[in-house]
Amino acid sequence: MSRIYWDTMLFIYFIEDHAVFGSKVRHIYERMQERGDTLSTSTLTYGEALTGPLKGGDSKLTDQMRQLFHADEIELLPFLRSTAELYASIRAKGTASAPDAIHLATAAENHTDLFLTNDKRLHRLAIQGIHFIAGLDGTIF
């Protein structure tokens, strides 16, 4: 059983059934359920995922996002004072944007086994507290 952190786009691909990545993300989710893995993300992800539907006035998609993030299967991780310290050290290195650094710091604070993202810029990073950073182009699941 592993703690697997999803970056925002994976949730968007999942709920919107993205033409290219939707089935891949759904497969990953199903494998995680079979294995008993913990699906985690930050509260920032929830806000980011809601932004598009709210901006577009899509109440159905907004409700779907809210329902997804209120499900017991998703562990929403807070941004704490100690997380802010990790965030600052990541940002000081200049290796990640502010939102990405929040995600990485939150994942690291919570000792994540796998940080899953579709952002290739993050794949090369080594962050203490995150065992492995991977993308959707591999065959992890």
C-alpha positions as CSV (number, residue, x, y, z in Angstrom):
1,M,0.0,0.0,0.0
2,S,1.4,3.3,-1.1
3,R,0.6,7.0,-0.8
4,I,0.2,8.4,-4.3
5,Y,-0.1,12.1,-4.8
6,W,-2.0,13.3,-7.9
7,D,-1.2,16.6,-9.5
8,T,-4.3,18.7,-10.4
9,M,-4.4,17.8,-14.1
10,L,-4.9,14.1,-13.3
11,F,-8.2,14.9,-11.5
12,I,-9.3,17.1,-14.5
13,Y,-8.4,14.3,-16.9
14,F,-10.3,11.8,-14.7
15,I,-13.5,13.8,-14.2
16,E,-13.7,15.2,-17.8
17,D,-12.7,11.9,-19.4
18,H,-9.9,13.6,-21.4
19,A,-9.6,12.2,-24.9
20,V,-5.9,11.3,-24.6
21,F,-5.4,10.8,-20.9
22,G,-8.8,10.0,-19.4
23,S,-8.6,6.2,-19.9
24,K,-5.0,6.1,-18.6
25,V,-5.9,8.0,-15.4
26,R,-9.0,5.9,-14.9
27,H,-6.9,2.8,-15.2
28,I,-4.4,4.1,-12.7
29,Y,-7.2,4.9,-10.3
30,E,-8.7,1.4,-10.6
31,R,-5.2,-0.2,-10.0
32,M,-4.8,2.0,-6.9
33,Q,-8.1,0.9,-5.6
34,E,-7.2,-2.8,-6.2
35,R,-3.9,-2.3,-4.4
36,G,-5.3,-0.4,-1.5
37,D,-3.2,2.7,-2.2
38,T,-4.0,6.1,-0.7
39,L,-4.9,8.8,-3.3
40,S,-3.7,12.1,-1.9
41,T,-3.5,15.7,-3.1
42,S,-3.4,19.1,-1.6
43,T,-6.3,21.4,-0.9
44,L,-4.8,23.6,-3.6
45,T,-5.7,20.9,-6.1
46,Y,-9.4,21.2,-5.1
47,G,-9.3,24.9,-5.7
48,E,-7.5,24.6,-9.0
49,A,-9.9,21.9,-10.3
50,L,-12.9,24.0,-9.4
51,T,-11.6,27.2,-11.1
52,G,-12.3,26.1,-14.8
53,P,-15.9,24.9,-14.2
54,L,-16.7,28.0,-12.1
55,K,-15.1,30.4,-14.6
56,G,-17.0,28.7,-17.4
57,G,-20.3,28.7,-15.5
58,D,-20.5,24.9,-15.8
59,S,-22.6,24.0,-12.8
60,K,-22.8,20.3,-13.6
61,L,-19.0,20.0,-13.9
62,T,-18.6,22.1,-10.7
63,D,-20.9,19.7,-8.9
64,Q,-18.9,16.7,-10.2
65,M,-15.6,18.2,-9.0
66,R,-17.1,19.0,-5.6
67,Q,-18.5,15.5,-5.3
68,L,-15.1,13.9,-6.3
69,F,-13.1,16.0,-3.8
70,H,-15.6,15.2,-1.0
71,A,-15.3,11.4,-1.6
72,D,-13.6,9.4,1.2
73,E,-11.2,7.9,-1.4
74,I,-9.3,11.2,-1.6
75,E,-7.0,12.4,1.2
76,L,-6.9,16.2,1.0
77,L,-3.6,17.3,2.6
78,P,-3.3,20.8,4.3
79,F,-0.6,23.4,3.7
80,L,0.9,23.8,7.2
81,R,3.6,26.1,8.6
82,S,6.2,23.2,8.2
83,T,5.0,22.7,4.6
84,A,5.7,26.4,4.0
85,E,9.3,25.8,5.0
86,L,9.6,23.1,2.4
87,Y,7.8,25.2,-0.2
88,A,10.3,28.0,0.4
89,S,13.3,25.7,0.0
90,I,11.9,24.4,-3.3
91,R,11.1,27.9,-4.6
92,A,14.6,29.2,-3.5
93,K,16.2,26.6,-5.8
94,G,14.2,28.0,-8.7
95,T,13.2,24.5,-9.8
96,A,9.4,24.9,-9.7
97,S,6.6,27.4,-10.1
98,A,4.7,28.6,-7.0
99,P,1.8,26.2,-7.5
100,D,4.1,23.3,-8.4
101,A,6.2,24.0,-5.3
102,I,3.1,23.9,-3.1
103,H,2.2,20.5,-4.5
104,L,5.7,19.2,-4.1
105,A,6.1,20.6,-0.6
106,T,2.7,19.1,0.5
107,A,3.6,15.7,-1.0
108,A,7.0,15.8,0.7
109,E,5.6,16.8,4.0
110,N,3.4,13.8,3.9
111,H,6.1,11.3,2.8
112,T,4.7,10.5,-0.6
113,D,5.7,7.3,-2.3
114,L,4.8,8.4,-5.8
115,F,4.1,11.9,-7.1
116,L,2.1,11.5,-10.3
117,T,2.0,14.4,-12.8
118,N,1.8,15.1,-16.5
119,D,4.2,18.0,-16.2
120,K,7.5,16.8,-17.7
121,R,9.4,19.6,-16.0
122,L,8.8,18.0,-12.6
123,H,10.0,14.5,-13.6
124,R,13.6,15.4,-13.3
125,L,13.3,16.8,-9.7
126,A,14.5,15.0,-6.6
127,I,12.6,16.2,-3.6
128,Q,13.3,14.8,-0.1
129,G,10.1,13.2,1.2
130,I,9.0,12.1,-2.2
131,H,10.3,8.7,-3.3
132,F,9.5,8.9,-7.0
133,I,8.1,11.5,-9.4
134,A,6.6,10.1,-12.6
135,G,4.4,11.0,-15.5
136,L,1.6,9.5,-17.5
137,D,3.9,8.4,-20.3
138,G,5.4,5.5,-18.4
139,T,4.1,2.1,-17.4
140,I,4.0,2.4,-13.6
141,F,0.5,0.9,-13.4
